[in-house]
Amino acid sequence: MTGPRSYAAVDLGASSGRVMVGRVGPDSLELAEAHRFANRPVRVPEGLRWDVLALYAGVLEGLRAAGRVDSVGLDSWAVDYGLLDADGALLGNPVHYRDARTEGVAEKVWATLPAAELYARTGLQYAPFNTLYQLVAARAGAQYTHAERLLLIPDLLSYWLTGEQGTELTNASTTQLIDPRTRDWSYEVADRVGIDLGLFAPLRRPGDPAGVLRPEVLEETGLAGPVPVTAVASHDTASAVAAVPAVGERFAYICTGTWSLAGLELAAPVLTEESRAANFTNELGLDGTVRYLRNIMGLWLLQESVRAWGDPDLGGLLREAAGVPALRSVVDAGDAEFLAPGRMPERIAEACRASGQPVPRTPAEITRCILDSLALAHRRAVTDAQRLADHPVDSVYVVGGGTRNALLCQLTADACGLPVVAGPTEAAALGNVLVQARAHGLVGDLADIRRLVTRTQPLTRYAPRGDTAGWAAAEARLATR
């Protein structure tokens, strides 16, 4: 294949989904949005659930709008899953990772498998919603008892499209059940905590075939078959990192959106006790790479605040925030206190009050507090990652939705004291498309993918302003609270 080809990227984020169409040639890469739809979780009596049927309907509508494509790939957020019965039917809507069912579960797991040993075997940071903890919490329930198969979210939707089941590796690496050294299941961890790995479909890698669209899907979308589905790096962060327009190895990345995922791309995991204490994770990426990163609460803090304020004009709010004095008050953007939805402006103000800092009161002041706090968290993650991995960097690449927020990008450059390259915004969709294109022979290795992104996508550069003394002082102030 030498001519341009078209690929549909289904890219599902925690607050919205989209179907993008990428047209790829040997020296061309164009991306267009076919359909965008909301991803609204629903609170029911038993807890917080994803409306996965609405998501699937959005996917079908997007494929209908996409028109003729040579392949389809799916990526989404990590850790969540659906359970199927013996007939392959879904046993209820998937549980949302922000649901409270995992409260206190980690401590029970650590009584059997100490946290340090768990980290040494899986390299995954502690987060209360890790799939391992979700499964331990679910074990006593009727759905788990009757489940014959577990499919992570993109694998579930791929199954509905094709009838074929698989477990894509980059997303599986977020379950805390994968050994990042062998890139296979950690059978000992599963045995120790009582999880049956037979629930999972066989592992597949980015670029593997994942079936073809079922006749019923072709009829509903109007597509002419056969249309193959290609396994991509189905954790959206893995797809986004694949599309980071970096040259060489001396770079850090920050994948921005509802979460900020800040870290490095490495050849091997970092499994030290110091790394565990710093809460860094080792997730798998494209071509044998490791995504060594820290989860930061991200633009969720601003999204929830804007929702609480009745959705004011965001551009005007950011312009006002730019005029608020810098670093008056900061909060820990990685604090689990901010994980749940609701009352976000009040919770941020309360955290500032409790730490003896000036209390932000207006939307502009709270917005500036959020953005300063995120930039500070980015600085801490980039600095800590370099030290823990012994991997120095000379630039930071920001990809994802946060690239639209020029103030956040500039503050990140200022905080890190490093140049920031922002873009592409739709990095996950681009990574999704390019893995499909590579499976069809249109692009080469990971370096080729990144060169193509650099040549074809708009990028914005931010130079750091001033020195980092104010940021170091704010970091010290936060550390003492």
Buried (B, 14 or more C-beta within 10 A) or exposed (E): EEEBBBBBBBBBBBBBBBBBBBBBBEEEBBBEBBBEBEBEBEEEEEBBBBBBEBBBEBBBBBBBBBEEBBBBBBBBBBBBBBBBEEEEEBBBBBBBBBBEBBEEBBEEBBEEBEBEEBBBBBBBBBBBBBBBBBBBBBEEBEBBEEBBBBBBBBBBBBBBBBBBBBBBBBBBBBBBBBBBBEBEBBEEBBEBBEBEBEBBBEBBBBBBBBBBBBEEBBEBBEBEEEBBBBBBBBBBBBBBBBBBBBEEEEBBBBBBBBBBBBBBBBEEBBBBEEBBEBBBBBBBBBBEBBBBBBBBBBBBBBBBBBEBBEEEEBEEBBEBBBEBEBBBBBBBBBBEEBBBBEEBBEBBBBBBEEBEBEBBEEBBBBBBBBBBBBBBBBBBBBBBBBEBBEBEBEBBBBBBBBBBBBBBBBBBBBBBBBBBBBBBBBBBBBBBBBBBBBBBEBBEEBEEBBBBBBEBBEBEEBEBEEEBEBBBEBBEBBEEE
